[in-house]
């Protein structure tokens, strides 16, 4: 039995951490499968994942190959069974879309030919520039159902619940991504008819008449009015279209699930993966959450999975990953855990130009952060490269291969197409083995949080469709995009993490906002905000909530209509917006509790009449207030309406004034350290620390002002991460604390990775430790103290053997 419960994945009742590696069987000769599986196990994985390309398995309608009779590479049956023989779980990803650099994104050519009506048109009736389709077109659904009938006949008997090894099934892939990146919403005649029907369910006839000055029942007027909207209602259409597309994606996912279940696939998680990282950053990732959260929260049994394409995790990007994991969790149901189903690994040499060169710490750091934040499944994508065979039916497209990457594929992976390791493999393998060594503990743990949460507004990321001819839409979306992530994440979010705050996220749009649950809220804010959210924030403040705002306070709702509920609650009035330009060097001076601070340049500042509230920053020269501290009912708000530097002390002070204090801190002045902690409900804990910089750092770690690890200073090696145990029990042995990382657990021995010039391991146990020349043993006050004689940079492996 496989269950999703209490943010855990339970297999036969036991919480599990699943570490997958993506192996594309169809890109490898069967004689190479065992070699790649052996290397996957060497990488410390306990599961295999793979797409199942419809394009390859049904190149001509009705002609299926799942046993390799046309191409040996297509023996899906043999590959899944071989993975089971190797005692590996399997995560199957059968599309219909798979992307994976495949031609047509993995759809057979005949589907487009047979059902031309599924090919979308976009704004102004222009043809789609990507290979997306109308997901709900009857022809596409008919073809997809026939595909699922065939592929699920292979999957169903091999489900874990049927004695096989398949533990999860993905439904489609990156739904809506192609339309988003091309700004080409699917606006076929069928979609427009369905959209009109949806609008009639959402609004009254009177409301629709006010929103849209054309007849939704007139097919021609509908085409013109929606595909080429007039300026007067373009913002309303953008808003409605975004909501409709969310609903449409949810219906599509539900239909695919119904097909899978009809053909025998039941009682395993159904996965919906979320796209959105771009240019090595996470700023746009929440667009995917916005598009798809209704799809994977609509019923029990779903998992959402992230696509993580960051390259290095460093001082530039670390807050991106932390925040988007928080945003994913914010929209989840109470049972849904985090997972990542495209967890990019390798060296980033995607174009074989050596233009990408990840540090070996890249996959290590990202895996450690994700596991600490509650990810229960990570799928390393792509673990091994392969080859794209030529199709039997030439397409005269320049290479006739199944994919557009050429003959070789996945050359940036930790294992090359030829099966050779690259330099990223050893560190990744070490990390996976470390995680799974204590996987039974981590699978039960949740991140410990301080009394502050990051606000998530899904509609701030509902920006994927914008009519190019609308200046009003452009103005609204540019302002939202300018405030929702870049400054707020890189200044407020980064400062909070560097100050030691462990924070989740709160969906303040769709879920209750209760001061007793969320005492302090950090809010990235824009000029536009839904009136309902403004009212919720005002009520939250009056009820005793505390608010830290970075960005522009709202003056309008999301459609550009005046809406000042929040500013009225704060007792302030926005006056205008100043911008740094040419020879105007906009500068900010501090006062009150924010002083003394040096005068700082700013690129933007919103100014306010703050009435009786307390100014804390002003514009140099004019004296206009741009940041203030406000008492509202039983609550309090600190608002930074101006851009500012990543002043860690400033944000720490602000949060402490609001009542949130970081519980886990360190004393290193060089920053560049990410730190959090996880715990079970029995008090077993790990402290997770990453040194994001390329030089060693000495730190002391404190919790609520009290030193941990016996007050010992820790040496964090450059670009290294550690997961240090506190009160973790294995059988009859309790590790009170250790400066060494647990690497392997067996009945009569514990293996550690040393991290210090002199590591210490403190145990509570009646079992005797067998002496060894690599460490000293002493007993004192009911504890056994192990002190390593080995320097971690010389020999980092230490094993404790216990008398049987």
N, C-alpha and C positions, 0 to 999 in steps of 0.2 A: 504494500500500500504506500502511495506517495501523497502526502498532505502538505498544504500551505497553511500554516497556523502560527499565530503569534510572531509573525515576521521570521519564521523559520521554514526550511524545507525539511520535512520529516520523511525518511524512508524506513518503512517498517517500524514507525514510532520513534526513531532516533534522529535527532537533528544532524544535518550533514552540511559540510562545505564541499562544493563540487568545483573542481579545477579542471576545466576542459582545455583541449587543444584542438583547433580546427584543422582537419586533414581532408582535403578534397580528393576523395578516392578516384573520381572521374578524371583527375589530372595526373594520375599515377598508374603505372603498369601494376597489375595485381602482384607480380613478383616483388614489387617494392613495398607493398603494404605492410608486411610484417616488420621490415626495417624501420619504417616511419613510426609504427606503433611502439616498437622497442624504444625509439628515441623519445616518443611522447612519455612513456613511463619513466625514462631516464630524466625527463624534464620535471618529474614529480607530479604529473597529472593523474587523475583517477577517472577521467572521462574523455570521450572523443565526440566532437561535433562535426557536422558537415551539412552543407546545402545539398539538396537533391534537385538537379537542374532539369526542369520540364523540357527545355530546348533539346537536351541530349536524349532523354529517355523516351520522348514521343516526337521525333523529328517530323514524322508524317502522321496525320490524324489516325488514331486507332492502332498504330504500330508501336507497341511498347517493348522496351528492353530493360529488364531489371536483373537479368542473370548473365549479361555479357555476351549474348549470342551474336550481336552485331559489332560491338566493341568490347573487348575484355575489361576495359576500365569501368564499364557501366554495370558491373555485377554488384549492385547495391546489396542484394541478399547475402552474397559471400562476404562483403566487407563488414556489414553489421554483425554477422555471425562470428567473423574472425575477432572482432573487438570483444565480443562476449567470451570467446575462448581465452582471451587475454585478461579476463576479469575486469573489464572496463565498462562503465556506464556509457550510454550513447544519447546524444541530443540531436534530434533530426530536424532539418529546416527545409521543408519541401515546397516553399513558395506559396502560390504561383510565381510571384516575382522573387528573385533571389539577388539581383544585382551581381556582385562578385565579378565585375568587369566583363560579364557575359554579353554576347550580342543580344539585343532586344531585352536586356536585363534578365535574361533567362527564359523568356516566353518563346514558344515555337513560332516560326515564321507563318505557318499556316493559320494561326489564330487571327493575325491581323488581316490576312487575305480573306478568310471566311467571314469575318465579322468586321467589316470596315467601319461600321457605325460606332465601334468602341474607341476609335481614335479621336481624342478630344480636339476641340478648338478652344481658343482662349480669348483674351481681350480683343475686341474689334473684329472677332471672327477669324483671327489669325490661327494658322495650324500650330499644334503643339510642337515645341522644339526638342522634346525628349520622347522616349519610348513609353511614356505613361499611357494608361487607358482609363476609360470610364469603368471603375470597379464594379458598379452596380448595373451595368448594361446586361440585359438578359442573355445576350450571346456570350459575353465573357464569363458570366456565372455558370452558364451551361457547360462551357468548355472546362472551366475550373472544377466543376463538380465531377466531370468525367476523369480529370487528372487525379483528383483526390480519391475517387473510387479505385483507380489503379494503384496509386502509390500507397494508400492506406492498407491495401491488401498485403503489402509487404511489411508495413509498420505494425499493424494491429497484432499479429501473432508474436511479435518481438518486443511488445511492451513489457516493462518490468512486472506489471501486474498479471501478465500472462506467462511469466517464467522467463522472459527475455531480459534485455538490458537497456531498452529505451525508456528514459525517465522524463523526457519533456519533448514537446512538439511545438515548433514555431509556426505561427500563422502569417503567411506572406512575409514581407521584409520592407522596412523603412517606408511604410505606407504614407503617401502624401509628400514624400521628399522630392520626387522629381518635379511635381507641380510647384512646390515652394521655390526650389533653387532656380527655376526658370520663370517664376512669376507668371505661370500659365495655369490658372484654375481650370478644372475640367468643366467646360461649359457646352457640352453636347446638347442636342435638343432634348434628350431624355433627362439629363441632369437639370436643365432649366424647368422642365415640367415638374420634376420632383421637388425642386427648390420652391417653386410657386406653391405647391401643395403644403410644403413644410411651413412657409410663411403664413399661410392661412390658418394653420394650427396654432401658430405662435402669436398672431396679432388679430385683432378684430378688423372687420371691413373698414371701419372708420379710421383705425390706426394705419392700415395699409394704404388707404387713400392719401393720408397725410405724408406717409413716408415715400411713396412711389407714384409719380404723376403719369402712370400709364397702366393699362389693363394687364394684370397678370394672367388673365384668361385668353388674351389674344396672343397667339403663338409668335406672330411677327413682331408685335410691339414688345413682347417679352424678350425676344432675341436681341433687338436693338437696345432696349432699356437696360438689360443686364450686362450684355457684352460691351456696350459703349455707354456707360452711365454718364448722365449730366452732372455738372458740378454741384447742383443744388442738393442732390441726394447721394453723391458718391461716398461720403463717410458712413451713412446709414447702410449702404450696400456692403461696404467693406466689413462692417460690424456683423451684419446678418450672414454674409457669406462665410465668415470665419466660424460662426456658431453652427451653421448648416454643415460645413465640411467636417467638423468634429463629429456631429451626429451621423454623417454618412460613413465616416471611417468606422465608427462603432458598429453600425449595421453590417458593414462589410465583414468585419472581424467575426461578428456573431454568426453570420451566414457560413463563413469558412469553418468555424467551430462546429456548426450543425452538420456540415458535410462530413467532417472528420468523425464525429460521434456516430453519425448514421452508418459509417463504414467501419465501426468497431473500435475507434480510438477513444477511450474513456479512462477516467480516473488517473490521468497524469496532467501536470500543468501545461497550459497552453500559453505560449510566450508571444508577446508583442514587442518588437524591438524599436527603440527610439533613436532617430538620427539627429544630427544637428551640430556637432563640433565642426569648426571651420577655421582653416588657417592656423591650426595648432592651438586654438583657444576654445573656450566654452561659452562665449557670449551668446551665440545663437542656438546653443543646444536646447534651451527651454522652449524654442519654437516647436520642436518635436514633441515635447511634453504637452504643450498646449494643443497640438493637433490630435494627439492620441490618448490623452488621459481618460477620456470617456470610453474609449475602446477597451482598456484593460481594467477599468474599475466598474464595469457594468454588471458583473456577476462574479460569484466565487470561481476559483479555478484558474485565474489568469496570473501570469507574471509579466512585469515589464522588464525589459533589458536595455541597458544603455549601449551606445556606440561611443567608445572612448578613443579618440585620435588626437593625442596631445603631443606626441614625441616626448621630450624630456619633461619631467615634473620638477620645476625649479621655482625660484622666487618670482618668476613672471607668471607661472600658471597654477601654482599649487592651490590658491584659493578658488580657481575655476572649478577644479574637480570636487573640492569639498562642497562648494555651493550647489553645484548641479546634482550631486548625490542627495543633498538636503532637499532640493526642490522635487526630485523624484519621490522621495519619501513623504513629502508634504501632501501629495495628492493620493498616495496609496490608501487602501483600506487598512484597518488595524491588523489584518493577517498577512498582508503582502510584504515580503522582504525585498531588498534591493538585489538586482543581479546585473551583470554586464555581459552581453552576448557577442559583442565585437570589441574585445579588449586588446587594442592594438599593441603588438610587441615587435621585436626585430629592430632594425637599425635605421629605418625611414629612407633607405636608398631606393625609393619607389621607381624612379626613372632610370636607374643604373647610371646616374651621372655623379654619384657621390656628393650630391647636393644636400642630402640628408645624412646626419651622422649623430645618432642618439648616444648618450652616455649609457654605460651598462646599468646604471641605476634607474633608468627610465621605467621599465616594466616593474622592477622591484618596488620603487616608491609608490607607483600607482596602485599596485596590488595591495601593498600594506595599508594605504589610506582607505581604499575601498573596503577591505576586510574589516578595518577598524570602525568604519561607518555602518557596517551591517550587511555588506554584500555577501550573499550565500552561494552565489555561482559566478565564476569568472570564466569566460571563454577566450583563450588566447587566439587572436585572429591577426594574421594567419600563422599557424605554427610551422607549417612546412610548405615550401613551394612545389611546383609541378609543371605540367605541360598542357597546352591547349591543342588537342588533336584537330585535324581537318574534318569538316563535316562531309558526309557522303553525298549530299546534294549541294554542289558549289553555288555560291551566291554572287560570285564575281565582285566581292567587296574589297579586294586587295590582298586577302590572305585565306579566305574560306575557312578560317578556324572558328572554334566555338566562342572565343573571346577576342576582345580588341587589344589585348596586351602583347600579342605576338605569340611566338612558339613557347617561350618560357614564361612562367607566371609565378608571382610570389617571391621574387628575387631578394626582397628586403626581409623575408622571414628569418627567424632564428635557425631554421634548417633550409638549405637552398633547394632548388628543384632537383639538383643532383644528389641530395642527401647529406651535404656537408654542413657542419656547424658553423655559424658565424660567432663573432665575439660576444654577442648578447646572451648566448645560450647558458653559459655556466651560472651567471648571476640569477637569471630567471629560474633555473632549476633549483638553486639554493633556496630561493624565496618560497617556491611552491612546496618544497619538502618541509621547510620550517612551518609554513601555515598548516599543512596537513598533519604534521607531527602533533599539533595541539588542536586539530580540527574539531574534535569532539567538544572542546571547551569553547572555541571561537564560534561554533555553530549555535551555541546557546547564549552568547554574550550580546549585549547591547552597548552602544556608546553611552558613556556618562556625560551629562550635559549640564552646563551652567544655566542661570536663569535669564537667558536671552535667546531669542529666535530670530531668524532672518525671514522677512516677509516675502512671500511669493504671490504674485498676481498673474494668473495664466493669461488674462487678456492683454497684459503688457507685452506678451510674446505672440499674440494673434496678429502678426504683421506679414504673413507669408504671401498674401494676395493684395496688390495695390494697383488700381487703375492708373496706367502711366500718364494719362492726360489730366489727372486731377491734382491741382495745386493744394486744395484743402486737405486731401488725404496725405499728400506729401508732407505738408506742414505738421500734421498730427503725428504721423509715424516717425518723422525725423526727430521730433521732440521726445517721444517715448523711447526711441532707440538710443538717443543721447543720454538718457537718464537711467534706464533700467539696469544697465550692467557695467559699462566701462568704468566710469568714475566710482560708482558705488561699490562694485566688486573689488576694484584695484585699490581703493582708498579705505572705505569703511570695512569691507569684508576682510581684506588683507591685514589691516591694523588690528581687527578683532582677533584674528588667528595668531598674529605675532604677539599679541598681549596675553595669549594663553586661553582665550575663550573657546570652549567647546559648545557649538551651537547647532541646532537643527534648523528646520525651516517650517513655516506655517502658511498654509494656503488660506490667505485672508479673504479670498473671493468666495470660496465655496464652502468653507467650514467655519464653525463658531470661533469667535475670538474672545477668550475668557481670561481676565487677568490672573485668576487663580491657577490657570494652566500655563499661560504665557505671560509671566510678570513684566518682561521687557521685550519690546519688538523693535528690531532694526529695519527701517523701511527705505528702500530706494524709491523715490517719488518723482513723478513727472508733472507737467502742466495739465495733463489730462488724466482723469481718474473717474471711474464709474461712481455715480452718485450713491449707490448702495454700499460701496466699499467706504466712501467718505463717511457715510452715516455710521457704519460699523466701527470705524476708527474713532469717531467722536464719542460713541457710546462706550467704547473700550476705555478711553481716557476718563470719562466721567465716572466709570465704575472702578477706577483706581489703576488702570493700565499705564505703563510707562513707554514712551515712544522716542526713539532716536531716528531722526529723519536726515537723509542726505539726498540732496537734489532740489527740484523745484516744487513748491507746494502747488496743488492743483487749483485751477480757476475754471476748468471746463470738465464736462463729462467726456466719455470716450468718442462721442460723435461730434464734439466741438461746440456743444451747447453750454452756456454759462452754468457753473455749478461750484459753489463756494462753501459747501457744508463743513468741510474740514477747517478751512481758514477761519470761518466764523466761530467754530468751536474753540479754536486756539486763541480767539480774541485779537487776531491780526488782520491786516489788509495788505495784499501784495500791491506794490507800487509800479514795478517795472523790472526790466532785465538789462543788466549792463554786461558788455562783452569786451574782452581784451582785443585790441585791433591796432594795426599800423603803428601809430605813435602814441597810442593810449595804453598805458601800462597799468591796467586795473590791479589795484593792490588792496589788501585786507589787513586791518589792525584789530587786535584783540583787546577785550576789557573784561571786567568782572572775574569770575573764576577761570576763564580761559586765558587770562593774562598772568604773568608777562610772557609774551611770545613775540618773536621777530615779525615785522611786517612781511607779508607774503604776497607774491604775485598770484593772480587767479585769472582763469580764462573766462569765467562767467560768474555772475552774482545776481541773485534775485533780491530785490530790496523790499522792505516792509515798513508800514506804520504799525508798530507793535503795541500801541496803546500802553497799558499798564504792565506788560510783560517785560522781562529783563534782557536787554541787549547783551550779547557776548562777542559779537564781531561787527565791525563797521567798514564801510568803503572809505579808503583814505581820501582826504580832500573834501568830499561832500558830507561825510559823517552819516550817510544812510545806513540803516541797520540791515545786515544781511544774514545774521545768525542770532538766535535768541533762545532763552530758557523760559518755558511757559508753564504755569500752574493751570490745570483744567479739571474742575471738579475735584475728585479724589486722586486724580492722576497728574502726570507731568510729561512734558515733551521738550526735548532739546532738538532744535532744527538748525541744520547747516544748509542755508540756501545758496551757498557759494562753493565753488570747487576749492579744494585744499590739498595740502600734501598728506602723505601717509604718516601722520603724527600719532604714533602709537600711544604716547602718554595722553594726548588730547582725548582720544576715543576711549581709552581706559578710564580716564577721569569722568567723562560724560556718562559712561555705563555705570560706574560706581555711584555717581550721584543719582542715577535712576534706580539703583538698588541691585545691580548685577555685578558680582565680583567673580573673577576667574579663580576657580578652585585649584587648578593645576598650573604651576608656574615654574620658571627657572631663573637662574641668576646670570646667564650669559649675556653680555652686552652687544655681542655681534649679530644678534637676531639670526635670521635664516634658519630657524628651527620650527618645525611643525610638531605639535605634541597633542595627544589625546589619550583617553583611557577607555577600556571596556570592562564589563563585569557581568557575571552571572547573578542570578537571584540568591545564590548561596555565598556571595562575597568573594568568589575567585576573580582575579583581575589581571589585566595586562596593561602596562604603560607603553604606548606606541610613540616612538620618537624618530623623526627624520632630520638629518643634517643636510639641508638643501644646497650647501655651499661646498666648494672644492678645497676646503682646508679644515683641519681638526679643530674641535672646540671643547673646552672644559666647562661642564655645567654642574650645578647642583639642582636637583629637582625637589620642589616643595609642594605639599598639598595642604591647602588652607593655612599656609604659613609654616607648616611643620615639615622638616626634611624627610624625604623617603630614602630607601636603600641605606639605612643606618647612617645617614648624613654624609655618605661618601660622594665625592665629586666623580662624575663620569666623564670619560673622554669619548666624545662622539667623533668617530673617524670621518674623514671627508667623504661626502656623497654616500653616507651609509645610513641604514635604518636599523632600529632594534625594536624588539617586542619583549619587554622584560616582565617576568611573572611576579605577582604579589599574592600570596596565600592560595596558590594553585596546588591541588592535590591529585596525585596519581597513586591509586591504591593506598598503600600504607605510608606513602611518602608525601609530606606537605612541603612545598617550596615556599618558605616565608618570603624571601625575596632573593633575587639573583641579578647580578650585573651581566651575566652571560645569558645568551638566548637559547631556549630549548630547541634542539635540532632533531631528536628522536627519542621516543618513549617505548621501552619494552619492560617486561615484568621484572627483570633482575638488573636493569641498567637504564641510566639516563644519559643521553648524549647532549652536549652543549656546544654552541659556537661562542668562543670567547670574543669579547669586545674591548677589553681593557689591558693596560700594562700588567695589572694584577686584579683578576676577577675574584669575586666572592660569591659563594652560594650558601645560603642559610636554610637548613632543613629542620623540620620537626618530624621525627620518625624513630621507631624502636629498632629499625633495621640497621645492621652494621654496614658501613661503607668499607669496601676492601681497599686497603692503602695502596697508593701508587706514587711513584717518584715525581709525577707531574703536578701533584698538589699536596697540601698539608691538610690534616684533619684534626679538629679539636672539638671537644664537647663542653658546653657551658650553658647552665641555666635551662637544661632540657632541650637544648638545640645542638645540632651538628653544624659546625662551621667548616666550609671547604674554601681554601685559599689557593688559587692557581699559582704555580711557579713558572707558567709560560706567558710570554708576552703575546698578545693577540695578533700583532703584526708579524710574528715569527711562526707561531703555530696556533691556530685558532680553534683547534678541536680538543675537547676534553670529555672523557667518559667516566661516569661513576658506576661502578659495579657494586651490587649489594649481595651480601651473604644470603644464600637461598634458605 
